[in-house]
Amino acid sequence: MTAGPRTRTRDIARAAVRSELAQVAYDLIRRDGFDQVTVNDLAAAAGVSRSTFLRYFGTKEDAVLGAVEAQGLQLAEALRARPADEDDWTALRRSLNTLIEPYRQDPAEALATTRLIMGTPALCSRQREKQHSWRPLLVRALAERTDPPRPEAVALSVKAAAALECLNIALDHWIVSDGHVDLVDLLDEAFAALTLP
């Protein structure tokens, strides 16, 4: 018998535990505030030891932002799936719909989460670091949209970075509006501001 099924079962169990720990961390930090909660508090609330908690998340920031990790891969896949005849800028804009869909499904929860992240310097900084790691994924996806693939040039890096910054600016304005202005409209406006003839 091979270790394949056992490994998959272990991975599924690990992902479930990680998800549960992230939810406990998010709920506690949202209720009590990021600076008031320690890793020991998070571990106690989850019913695990500190060392167990740290095996899944090295920091409080990573526990709260656990869901953000997969977003870069999702965004790159959405970008690859855009029609080949679509220009890069349009493809980047449309692929971001993958990330903003949860904002449309549950705006109140999305607003609370975004406020928590953007209003907590440590979380905001860590989220920006994670987004920075998405750029090479987006550059590769842009390069692979043509046949043959294009070189991963500076222009593609600039487009990827600008698209992510458009997202962040749209989110900032969305928070200021208390979620009353449509996030899609804000994102479209941000992209339009950088559209070159």
VOGU-3710 file (C-alpha; in Angstrom, 3 decimals, decimal comma):
1> mtagprtrtr> 0,000/0,000/0,000  1,351/3,431/-0,904  1,505/6,459/1,368  -0,570/8,511/-1,119  -4,047/8,235/0,460  -2,633/8,574/3,982  -0,678/11,672/2,956  -3,781/13,212/1,346  -5,833/12,476/4,468  -3,136/14,053/6,627
11> diaraavrse> -3,028/17,131/4,358  -6,804/17,469/4,524  -6,764/17,174/8,311  -3,938/19,689/8,574  -5,801/22,144/6,337  -8,946/21,741/8,462  -7,025/22,414/11,679  -5,287/25,391/10,103  -8,625/26,805/8,958  -10,151/26,364/12,417
21> laqvaydlir> -7,167/28,035/14,122  -7,343/30,929/11,664  -11,047/31,413/12,360  -10,495/31,391/16,130  -7,654/33,905/15,750  -9,712/36,159/13,507  -12,736/36,095/15,824  -10,712/36,813/18,968  -8,622/39,564/17,396  -11,670/41,172/15,847
31> rdgfdqvtvn> -13,429/41,164/19,219  -10,544/42,217/21,479  -8,177/44,044/19,131  -4,932/42,914/17,572  -2,596/44,444/20,145  -4,557/43,083/23,097  -4,352/39,441/21,996  -1,241/37,299/22,413  -0,303/34,039/20,741  -0,948/32,387/24,127
41> dlaaaagvsr> -4,477/33,829/24,091  -5,036/32,484/20,586  -3,772/29,028/21,511  -5,934/28,943/24,657  -9,036/30,050/22,734  -8,405/27,305/20,174  -7,773/24,696/22,856  -4,249/23,897/21,691  -0,783/24,483/23,065  1,260/27,498/22,055
51> stflryfgtk> 3,709/25,238/20,208  0,877/23,599/18,265  -0,500/26,989/17,273  2,956/28,135/16,153  3,373/24,995/14,029  0,473/26,220/11,912  1,100/29,968/12,085  4,410/31,587/12,958  2,791/34,895/13,902  -0,547/36,441/14,851
61> edavlgavea> -0,472/38,297/11,545  -0,208/35,080/9,569  -3,114/33,557/11,506  -5,397/36,470/10,662  -4,197/36,632/7,049  -4,224/32,881/6,461  -6,811/33,196/3,706  -4,695/35,749/1,847  -1,966/33,228/1,074  -4,004/31,366/-1,531
71> qglqlaealr> -5,282/34,551/-3,168  -2,120/35,127/-5,175  -2,395/31,695/-6,808  -6,139/32,188/-7,408  -5,489/35,557/-9,005  -2,752/34,173/-11,271  -5,032/31,318/-12,374  -7,866/33,753/-13,084  -5,452/35,846/-15,139  -4,322/32,839/-17,178
81> arpadeddwt> -7,979/31,993/-17,835  -8,779/35,389/-19,380  -9,333/35,422/-23,170  -6,085/35,530/-25,156  -7,247/38,505/-27,214  -7,793/40,644/-24,108  -5,095/43,251/-23,444  -3,009/42,825/-20,284  -4,588/45,727/-18,398  -8,147/44,521/-19,036
91> alrrslntli> -7,170/40,958/-18,159  -5,640/42,128/-14,874  -8,729/44,150/-14,030  -11,124/41,301/-14,803  -9,038/38,725/-12,957  -9,304/40,846/-9,788  -13,019/40,011/-9,735  -11,890/36,724/-8,187  -10,653/38,604/-5,137  -13,503/41,058/-4,796
101> epyrqdpaea> -16,342/38,544/-5,147  -16,418/37,877/-1,363  -16,870/41,621/-0,858  -20,042/41,440/-2,905  -21,327/38,251/-1,261  -21,008/39,482/2,340  -20,224/43,211/2,336  -20,636/43,670/6,114  -18,159/40,903/6,950  -15,775/42,023/4,208
111> lattrlimgt> -15,888/45,592/5,497  -15,129/44,470/9,057  -12,236/42,309/7,882  -10,806/44,998/5,615  -11,047/47,590/8,387  -9,263/45,249/10,775  -6,435/44,624/8,310  -6,053/48,172/7,009  -6,460/49,677/10,479  -3,831/47,485/12,129
121> palcsrqrek> -0,331/48,512/11,024  1,172/45,057/11,605  -1,578/43,357/9,589  -1,520/45,959/6,823  2,249/45,636/6,496  2,104/41,833/6,434  -0,663/41,890/3,840  1,432/44,171/1,641  4,342/41,726/1,970  2,092/38,892/0,866
131> qhswrpllvr> 0,810/40,936/-2,078  4,389/41,701/-3,056  4,969/37,950/-3,359  2,021/37,760/-5,789  3,729/39,982/-8,342  6,011/37,297/-9,830  2,980/34,998/-10,111  1,078/37,667/-12,035  4,071/38,482/-14,230  4,445/34,806/-15,131
141> alaertdppr> 0,706/34,535/-15,843  0,844/37,621/-18,084  3,877/36,242/-19,927  2,161/32,899/-20,465  -0,988/34,467/-21,951  0,673/34,669/-25,369  1,866/31,913/-27,644  4,796/31,749/-27,520  5,145/33,148/-24,008  6,682/36,620/-23,722
151> peavalsvka> 9,785/37,366/-21,681  9,006/38,355/-18,078  9,937/41,984/-18,751  9,900/45,114/-16,613  6,673/46,287/-18,276  4,833/43,203/-17,028  6,131/43,779/-13,491  4,934/47,377/-13,606  1,478/46,289/-14,796  1,185/43,661/-12,051
161> aaaleclnia> 2,313/46,091/-9,338  -0,009/48,829/-10,611  -2,985/46,450/-10,668  -2,410/45,446/-7,050  -2,029/49,075/-6,010  -5,282/49,915/-7,801  -6,940/47,216/-5,705  -5,516/48,659/-2,481  -6,572/52,206/-3,353  -10,078/51,046/-4,268
171> ldhwivsdgh> -10,299/49,224/-0,927  -9,126/52,345/0,941  -11,886/54,402/-0,685  -14,412/51,653/-0,071  -13,611/51,687/3,655  -13,892/55,487/3,796  -17,334/55,240/2,161  -18,327/52,735/4,873  -18,962/50,231/2,091  -21,631/52,391/0,456
181> vdlvdlldea> -19,746/52,986/-2,806  -19,619/49,935/-5,044  -16,171/48,341/-4,857  -16,350/47,270/-8,503  -16,948/50,879/-9,528  -14,017/52,035/-7,397  -11,741/49,403/-8,909  -12,861/50,328/-12,423  -12,185/53,991/-11,622  -8,704/53,184/-10,303
191> faaltlp> -7,857/51,187/-13,432  -9,287/53,857/-15,705  -7,005/56,440/-14,106  -3,995/54,491/-15,405  -5,374/53,503/-18,803  -3,058/54,658/-21,539  -4,362/55,473/-25,022
//
